[in-house]
Amino acid sequence: MQSVVTFEKPLPHLSLPDWDARLYNLQVTADTRRADAFDLRHSAHQLRNETRIKTEWDTYHNNNRISARIYEIEQWKSTIQDLLNRINREMDLLKEEKASTERELEQLNLPLLVCSECLSNRDGRRSTELTYDMADTELKKELCVTESNKKLLIDRCQSAWEKINKLEVMKFKLQLDLNDKNEALAIDKDMLSLDKNCANITFKTDSLKTPKRMITGQQWVDKVEGMKRMAEDELRDTLRLRESLFVARGRARNALRAQTDVTNYMLRRRIYDTQRARNELEWQKIKMEENMDKLKAELKIMGEQFTDKVDALKVAETRLETRGYRPGIELASDEADVGLKEEVRNLRETVRQLQEKLDCAKATYNALESASIKIGIDLNDKNQSLEVDTRALEMRSALEPKQLVGTDKNLVLANIQDELPKMENF
């Protein structure tokens, strides 16, 4: 009989060898798991280090790339901004040159008006004074030169207007490109300051997609360099156009000034020639009137002598006729008869000669009178022509440039009158 009652679980019990084997298996399993855990921890640590280093280096390189891109864009932005400033400056200078050319063009209206008035006034000359002289030819040449200058300046103004429009287009393109670069700089700078601690970072649905408008880096360089070349070409063309505007104004001014001097000289020469011809005609008229007075006196004396000779002829013929009535043998051809007949013949010849001379003298007097009348008419025409040419020369005094003296003259000769600051009235 047992004093203690024992109970056993109704399960199979292991033997000691089995227990030792199980313990050994657990030890081996634990060692394996620990080795696996060690290997895992080591590989995980290595992977973490490698990924951290790779991520940091990738971030570093990309930051450098973004910084380099920012620097490159800033350099191009500076270049584009400089080109934009130069274009603005060239546009202002070109507009000033265009305005100066337009003012010069407006100033051509006065020479055209004066030249036209001179031609119209000189066309009012009378009779033989209405000639195609050198003054008339030079006036027409001046009209042609002025019209040519006007056409030249109009063409230059048209070219300047077209160039200003092209510069406006170029300015718009540069400004648009500058705005794009400013926006790109803002984006790149914002992305450069972005890190994993920022609050506005999120996963994107398709971050590796390529936008449709994206171009390659070389294409980008080609485009900005092409725009730079276009802007520089426009600037060079604008500079040449500004120089051509300045040269055109100078040439037009010099050509008109030279032609104006020639025309004035021809007008003065024509006035001198007309005055000389008028003075010559006045002298001729005075001498002719003197000769007319002398011839008139001679005609009076010759008329008296003619009357005297006619009376003497009447006396001689009366004597001869009356002696023909002598009676008988008294009707003889004596010396008195011969003498009277000779006297009659001589008196008739003298009367004939005096009559011819009187007729010639009267014709000469009439010719002198007619010539004097013609000279008087021509003198009136020449005086009227002198008045016309003198009035034309006075009208052309408006074309004479203002005579500068002292500092103003030196500034114009040195062509620096536009470079001095304008004085303000206080």
SULNOR-V371591 format. One record per residue. N is the residue number from 1. PHI is phi in degrees with one decimal (NA if undefined). PSI is psi in whole degrees, 0 to 359 (none if undefined). NEAR is the number of other C-alpha atoms within 12 Angstrom. Layout:
BEGIN
N & PHI & PSI & NEAR
N & PHI & PSI & NEAR
END
This chain:
BEGIN
1 & NA & 131 & 4
2 & -92.4 & 142 & 5
3 & -85.6 & 339 & 5
4 & -123.4 & 135 & 6
5 & -98.6 & 127 & 7
6 & -110.7 & 148 & 7
7 & -123.4 & 144 & 7
8 & -123.8 & 145 & 8
9 & -67.0 & 144 & 7
10 & -81.4 & 51 & 6
11 & -124.5 & 155 & 7
12 & -69.7 & 141 & 7
13 & -100.0 & 145 & 11
14 & -84.0 & 154 & 12
15 & -88.1 & 165 & 10
16 & -60.8 & 317 & 10
17 & -59.4 & 321 & 11
18 & -65.9 & 321 & 12
19 & -63.0 & 316 & 13
20 & -63.2 & 321 & 13
21 & -66.1 & 320 & 14
22 & -65.3 & 318 & 15
23 & -61.3 & 321 & 15
24 & -65.5 & 320 & 14
25 & -63.1 & 320 & 14
26 & -63.9 & 320 & 15
27 & -63.0 & 314 & 14
28 & -62.4 & 317 & 14
29 & -62.5 & 317 & 15
30 & -62.7 & 316 & 15
31 & -60.3 & 319 & 14
32 & -64.2 & 316 & 15
33 & -64.3 & 320 & 15
34 & -64.3 & 319 & 16
35 & -63.1 & 317 & 15
36 & -62.5 & 319 & 15
37 & -63.7 & 321 & 16
38 & -64.4 & 314 & 16
39 & -60.7 & 319 & 15
40 & -65.5 & 315 & 16
41 & -63.4 & 321 & 16
42 & -66.4 & 314 & 15
43 & -66.4 & 323 & 16
44 & -65.0 & 317 & 16
45 & -62.2 & 317 & 15
46 & -64.6 & 317 & 16
47 & -63.9 & 319 & 16
48 & -62.6 & 317 & 16
49 & -64.2 & 316 & 16
50 & -64.9 & 314 & 15
51 & -66.9 & 322 & 16
52 & -63.5 & 314 & 16
53 & -64.2 & 316 & 15
54 & -63.0 & 317 & 16
55 & -63.7 & 317 & 18
56 & -64.7 & 318 & 17
57 & -68.3 & 320 & 16
58 & -60.7 & 315 & 16
59 & -62.8 & 319 & 22
60 & -63.3 & 312 & 17
61 & -64.4 & 319 & 17
62 & -67.1 & 323 & 20
63 & -61.6 & 318 & 23
64 & -64.7 & 320 & 19
65 & -63.6 & 317 & 19
66 & -64.3 & 319 & 27
67 & -62.9 & 317 & 23
68 & -63.5 & 320 & 18
69 & -64.8 & 320 & 28
70 & -62.2 & 317 & 28
71 & -63.8 & 317 & 19
72 & -63.4 & 316 & 23
73 & -65.0 & 321 & 32
74 & -64.0 & 321 & 26
75 & -63.5 & 314 & 19
76 & -67.4 & 326 & 29
77 & -62.7 & 317 & 30
78 & -61.9 & 318 & 21
79 & -64.0 & 314 & 25
80 & -63.8 & 320 & 36
81 & -64.5 & 320 & 27
82 & -64.0 & 317 & 23
83 & -62.7 & 320 & 35
84 & -64.1 & 318 & 33
85 & -63.6 & 318 & 23
86 & -64.4 & 321 & 27
87 & -65.7 & 319 & 39
88 & -60.7 & 317 & 27
89 & -65.8 & 317 & 20
90 & -65.2 & 324 & 33
91 & -64.1 & 317 & 35
92 & -62.8 & 316 & 21
93 & -65.1 & 319 & 24
94 & -66.5 & 322 & 36
95 & -64.8 & 322 & 29
96 & -64.3 & 316 & 22
97 & -63.2 & 320 & 34
98 & -65.3 & 319 & 36
99 & -64.2 & 319 & 26
100 & -63.4 & 319 & 25
101 & -65.6 & 321 & 40
102 & -66.3 & 322 & 29
103 & -63.8 & 318 & 19
104 & -62.4 & 323 & 31
105 & -66.2 & 319 & 31
106 & -65.6 & 326 & 19
107 & -69.8 & 344 & 25
108 & -73.5 & 345 & 32
109 & -64.4 & 324 & 20
110 & -64.9 & 310 & 25
111 & -58.8 & 322 & 38
112 & -63.1 & 316 & 31
113 & -65.1 & 315 & 25
114 & -64.3 & 316 & 31
115 & -62.4 & 317 & 39
116 & -64.5 & 319 & 26
117 & -65.0 & 320 & 25
118 & -63.2 & 316 & 36
119 & -62.9 & 319 & 36
120 & -65.5 & 317 & 20
121 & -66.8 & 318 & 27
122 & -69.3 & 338 & 35
123 & -73.0 & 349 & 25
124 & -86.3 & 5 & 22
125 & -66.0 & 155 & 26
126 & -108.3 & 152 & 22
127 & 52.0 & 231 & 17
128 & -71.0 & 347 & 21
129 & -78.5 & 348 & 30
130 & -82.3 & 83 & 24
131 & -120.5 & 160 & 20
132 & -90.5 & 78 & 17
133 & -89.8 & 180 & 24
134 & -65.4 & 325 & 22
135 & -62.9 & 318 & 35
136 & -63.9 & 318 & 33
137 & -62.7 & 316 & 24
138 & -69.3 & 327 & 29
139 & -62.9 & 318 & 41
140 & -67.9 & 322 & 29
141 & -62.3 & 318 & 26
142 & -62.6 & 321 & 38
143 & -62.4 & 318 & 31
144 & -66.1 & 318 & 23
145 & -63.0 & 317 & 29
146 & -64.6 & 317 & 38
147 & -63.9 & 320 & 25
148 & -63.7 & 316 & 23
149 & -62.1 & 320 & 35
150 & -63.2 & 315 & 34
151 & -63.7 & 319 & 21
152 & -61.3 & 313 & 28
153 & -68.0 & 324 & 36
154 & -63.7 & 317 & 27
155 & -62.3 & 318 & 23
156 & -64.4 & 319 & 34
157 & -64.4 & 320 & 33
158 & -62.9 & 317 & 21
159 & -62.9 & 319 & 26
160 & -64.8 & 320 & 37
161 & -64.2 & 317 & 27
162 & -63.4 & 319 & 22
163 & -66.5 & 323 & 31
164 & -62.5 & 320 & 33
165 & -63.6 & 318 & 20
166 & -63.5 & 320 & 23
167 & -65.9 & 325 & 36
168 & -63.1 & 317 & 22
169 & -63.3 & 315 & 21
170 & -63.8 & 321 & 31
171 & -63.6 & 318 & 34
172 & -62.4 & 317 & 21
173 & -63.4 & 316 & 25
174 & -65.0 & 319 & 36
175 & -65.5 & 321 & 26
176 & -64.4 & 317 & 19
177 & -65.8 & 323 & 28
178 & -66.9 & 320 & 29
179 & -63.6 & 319 & 18
180 & -61.8 & 318 & 20
181 & -68.1 & 323 & 30
182 & -63.5 & 318 & 23
183 & -67.6 & 320 & 18
184 & -64.9 & 321 & 23
185 & -63.1 & 318 & 26
186 & -62.3 & 319 & 19
187 & -65.9 & 312 & 19
188 & -64.7 & 321 & 26
189 & -66.5 & 322 & 24
190 & -65.4 & 319 & 18
191 & -69.0 & 330 & 24
192 & -69.0 & 328 & 25
193 & -84.9 & 356 & 17
194 & -80.1 & 136 & 19
195 & -141.6 & 184 & 17
196 & -72.5 & 349 & 14
197 & -91.8 & 356 & 9
198 & -72.7 & 156 & 12
199 & -88.7 & 344 & 8
200 & -101.4 & 32 & 13
201 & -103.5 & 136 & 11
202 & -146.4 & 165 & 13
203 & -74.0 & 143 & 8
204 & -112.0 & 152 & 9
205 & -67.6 & 317 & 7
206 & -145.5 & 77 & 9
207 & -73.2 & 341 & 9
208 & -92.3 & 5 & 8
209 & -70.4 & 152 & 10
210 & -104.8 & 120 & 10
211 & -59.9 & 150 & 10
212 & -65.6 & 328 & 7
213 & -85.6 & 0 & 9
214 & -69.6 & 137 & 11
215 & -119.2 & 169 & 13
216 & -79.7 & 165 & 13
217 & -62.5 & 321 & 13
218 & -66.8 & 322 & 12
219 & -63.8 & 321 & 13
220 & -61.9 & 315 & 20
221 & -62.0 & 317 & 17
222 & -61.7 & 320 & 15
223 & -66.6 & 314 & 19
224 & -69.2 & 323 & 28
225 & -67.2 & 322 & 17
226 & -63.0 & 319 & 17
227 & -65.6 & 322 & 28
228 & -62.9 & 315 & 30
229 & -62.7 & 319 & 19
230 & -60.6 & 315 & 25
231 & -64.2 & 318 & 35
232 & -65.9 & 322 & 26
233 & -63.4 & 317 & 20
234 & -63.6 & 322 & 31
235 & -65.3 & 318 & 32
236 & -64.5 & 317 & 20
237 & -62.5 & 321 & 25
238 & -65.3 & 319 & 35
239 & -62.1 & 315 & 26
240 & -62.8 & 322 & 22
241 & -66.8 & 320 & 32
242 & -62.4 & 318 & 33
243 & -64.3 & 320 & 23
244 & -66.1 & 324 & 26
245 & -63.1 & 315 & 36
246 & -63.1 & 315 & 29
247 & -65.0 & 319 & 21
248 & -62.5 & 318 & 33
249 & -63.3 & 316 & 35
250 & -63.4 & 315 & 22
251 & -63.8 & 316 & 25
252 & -62.2 & 317 & 34
253 & -64.7 & 316 & 30
254 & -68.7 & 318 & 18
255 & -62.8 & 317 & 25
256 & -67.8 & 321 & 38
257 & -64.3 & 316 & 25
258 & -63.2 & 314 & 22
259 & -65.5 & 324 & 30
260 & -63.9 & 319 & 36
261 & -63.6 & 317 & 25
262 & -63.2 & 317 & 23
263 & -63.9 & 316 & 36
264 & -61.5 & 319 & 35
265 & -63.1 & 317 & 23
266 & -66.4 & 323 & 28
267 & -64.7 & 315 & 37
268 & -63.6 & 321 & 25
269 & -65.3 & 320 & 23
270 & -64.8 & 320 & 34
271 & -62.6 & 318 & 32
272 & -63.2 & 314 & 20
273 & -61.8 & 318 & 23
274 & -65.8 & 319 & 33
275 & -62.9 & 318 & 26
276 & -63.9 & 316 & 18
277 & -64.6 & 321 & 25
278 & -64.5 & 315 & 28
279 & -61.7 & 320 & 22
280 & -62.7 & 317 & 19
281 & -67.0 & 322 & 28
282 & -62.1 & 318 & 26
283 & -64.6 & 317 & 18
284 & -61.1 & 320 & 24
285 & -65.4 & 318 & 27
286 & -62.9 & 312 & 20
287 & -62.9 & 323 & 20
288 & -66.7 & 319 & 29
289 & -65.4 & 323 & 26
290 & -62.5 & 314 & 18
291 & -64.6 & 323 & 23
292 & -63.2 & 318 & 28
293 & -63.1 & 316 & 17
294 & -64.0 & 317 & 18
295 & -66.3 & 324 & 28
296 & -63.3 & 317 & 24
297 & -64.1 & 318 & 18
298 & -63.4 & 321 & 23
299 & -61.9 & 321 & 29
300 & -63.9 & 315 & 18
301 & -65.4 & 315 & 18
302 & -63.0 & 324 & 27
303 & -64.8 & 319 & 24
304 & -65.0 & 317 & 18
305 & -64.6 & 321 & 23
306 & -62.2 & 316 & 28
307 & -63.1 & 320 & 21
308 & -64.4 & 317 & 18
309 & -68.4 & 324 & 27
310 & -63.3 & 315 & 27
311 & -62.2 & 319 & 18
312 & -64.6 & 322 & 23
313 & -64.4 & 320 & 29
314 & -60.8 & 317 & 22
315 & -62.7 & 313 & 19
316 & -65.0 & 316 & 27
317 & -65.8 & 321 & 26
318 & -61.6 & 316 & 19
319 & -61.1 & 314 & 22
320 & -65.5 & 319 & 27
321 & -67.9 & 316 & 18
322 & -66.3 & 320 & 16
323 & -67.3 & 343 & 21
324 & -73.1 & 350 & 21
325 & -96.3 & 13 & 14
326 & -64.8 & 144 & 15
327 & -85.5 & 155 & 10
328 & 57.2 & 220 & 8
329 & -76.2 & 358 & 10
330 & -73.0 & 344 & 12
331 & -81.2 & 75 & 16
332 & -115.0 & 151 & 15
333 & -84.4 & 83 & 16
334 & -89.9 & 183 & 15
335 & -63.6 & 328 & 12
336 & -64.7 & 319 & 18
337 & -64.9 & 315 & 23
338 & -61.6 & 317 & 17
339 & -64.8 & 321 & 18
340 & -66.2 & 319 & 28
341 & -63.1 & 317 & 25
342 & -62.0 & 320 & 18
343 & -63.4 & 319 & 26
344 & -64.2 & 315 & 29
345 & -60.5 & 316 & 20
346 & -64.7 & 318 & 21
347 & -66.1 & 320 & 29
348 & -62.1 & 318 & 24
349 & -63.2 & 320 & 18
350 & -65.2 & 317 & 24
351 & -62.4 & 318 & 29
352 & -62.0 & 314 & 19
353 & -63.2 & 317 & 20
354 & -63.8 & 322 & 28
355 & -64.1 & 315 & 24
356 & -61.0 & 317 & 18
357 & -66.1 & 322 & 23
358 & -63.5 & 316 & 29
359 & -61.6 & 316 & 19
360 & -63.6 & 319 & 19
361 & -65.5 & 319 & 28
362 & -64.9 & 320 & 25
363 & -64.2 & 319 & 19
364 & -63.8 & 319 & 23
365 & -62.9 & 316 & 27
366 & -62.9 & 321 & 22
367 & -64.5 & 318 & 20
368 & -62.1 & 318 & 29
369 & -65.2 & 317 & 26
370 & -63.6 & 316 & 19
371 & -63.7 & 322 & 24
372 & -64.5 & 321 & 27
373 & -64.7 & 316 & 20
374 & -62.8 & 319 & 21
375 & -63.6 & 320 & 30
376 & -63.3 & 318 & 25
377 & -63.4 & 316 & 22
378 & -64.6 & 323 & 30
379 & -61.9 & 317 & 31
380 & -61.4 & 318 & 25
381 & -63.6 & 318 & 26
382 & -68.0 & 322 & 35
383 & -63.5 & 319 & 27
384 & -66.3 & 321 & 28
385 & -65.2 & 321 & 34
386 & -62.2 & 317 & 36
387 & -61.5 & 318 & 25
388 & -63.5 & 311 & 31
389 & -67.4 & 322 & 42
390 & -65.2 & 318 & 28
391 & -64.4 & 322 & 23
392 & -64.6 & 319 & 36
393 & -66.4 & 323 & 34
394 & -67.3 & 321 & 20
395 & -62.3 & 324 & 25
396 & -76.6 & 353 & 32
397 & -64.2 & 339 & 21
398 & -68.0 & 341 & 19
399 & -85.7 & 350 & 29
400 & -69.5 & 133 & 21
401 & -67.8 & 152 & 17
402 & -66.5 & 128 & 11
403 & -78.2 & 116 & 11
404 & -94.6 & 151 & 13
405 & -134.4 & 159 & 11
406 & 64.7 & 226 & 10
407 & -64.1 & 320 & 13
408 & -60.4 & 320 & 17
409 & -65.3 & 318 & 16
410 & -64.7 & 322 & 14
411 & -64.7 & 319 & 16
412 & -68.6 & 319 & 18
413 & -64.2 & 323 & 13
414 & -84.9 & 353 & 12
415 & 58.8 & 43 & 15
416 & -125.7 & 21 & 14
417 & -67.4 & 335 & 15
418 & -85.9 & 352 & 14
419 & -91.3 & 348 & 10
420 & -82.4 & 144 & 11
421 & -66.8 & 142 & 8
422 & -75.9 & 136 & 8
423 & -81.0 & 131 & 6
424 & -95.8 & 142 & 5
425 & -85.4 & 123 & 4
426 & -101.4 & none & 3
END
